[in-house]
Amino acid sequence: MGEPDRRWAAVLDRIEDGLLTAQVQLDRAGEEWAGAAWTGGPGYLWELPEDLGPLPERFRARAQHLVVEQDRLRTRLTERRDAVGAELRQLQPVRGAARAGAVYLDERG
């Protein structure tokens, strides 16, 4: 394996490792850090190294698979974000009531 192939393999390994870490965290508890683990941490923006050159043909199927898995994870994270947002919206009326004393909620809010 030549140097360009080794570099591409390392980049794909890094993407795959982050993706798998995020999937495991999301599977365990829907942790808010799943997205952060996928990207490298809060505020982290990973960029493809500029001097890699074109993707070797032998890595094309692996790269395409990672794109599909990233899209699936993005969908799951978006669904989780939307579910949490819906829960927070349901609690908005309670915030004002909490100042007046104890508030009890049942499944219907």
N, C-alpha and C positions, 0 to 999 in steps of 0.2 A: 504494500500500500504506500503510495507516494505521499509527500507532505500535504498537498491539497486535499487528498482523500482523508488523511488523518485529522486535518483541521475541520473538515465538514463532519466527520464522525463525532468529533468532540462537541461541535455546536449542536448536532442533533441529539447527542447524549444529554447535554445540558437542558435542552428544551423538554426532552422526554422525562428527565428526573423531576423537573419542576412541575410538569403536568401530573405525573403520578403522585407526587406529594400533595398537590392541591386536591386531587380526586379522593385520596385517602382521608384527608382532613374533612372534606365535605361529606363523605360517606359516614364518618364517625359521628359528627355532631352538627354539621352545617356551620362550622366555625367561620366567623367573619374573616379569619386569617387565611382562608383557603385561597382567595384571590391574591393575597400578598405572597403566599408561598409560591404560587405559580409564577409570579413576576419577579420575585427576589426580595420582597419586603415592601413596607409602606413607602410610597414615593419613588420606588425604584423603577426605572425605565430601561429595559434591556434593549440594546440595538445590535443588529447583526453586524459583525465586523466587516468593514468595507473592503478589505483586501482578500476575501475568500475566493473570489472568482465564481464562475458559474457552478451550479450544483451538478456534481457528476451524475450521470445517468443511473449508475448503480445504487444511488441513494434516493432516487425520485419516488419510488413507492413508499419508502419509509417516511419521507417528508410529507407526502400526501396524506398518509395515515395520521401523522401528528397534527396536520391541519384539521382533519375531521374530528379528532379527539379534542383539540382546542375549541372548536366550535361547539361540541357537546358540552364541554365544561363551561363555556361562556353562557350557554343556554341555561344550564343548571344554576349558575351563579345569579343570572338575571331573574330566574324564577324564585330563588331564595330571597333575593333583594326585594322583589315585589311582594312576597308573602310577609316579610318583616315589615315593610312599609304599610301593608294593609292592617297588620296587628297594631302598629303604632297609631294609625288613623283611628282605629276603634277605641284606643285609650285616650285620645285627645279630650273628650268630654269629661273624663275622670280627673284629669289634671287639675282643673279648677275646683272640682268637688273635694279633692284631697286636702285643700287648704282649710276646709271647714271641719275636718275631723277624719275619722277612720272611714275608709271606703271598702266595701266588700263587693267582689265581682263573682258572678257565676258564669257558666259557659255562654250565656246569651249576652253578657256584658252588663 
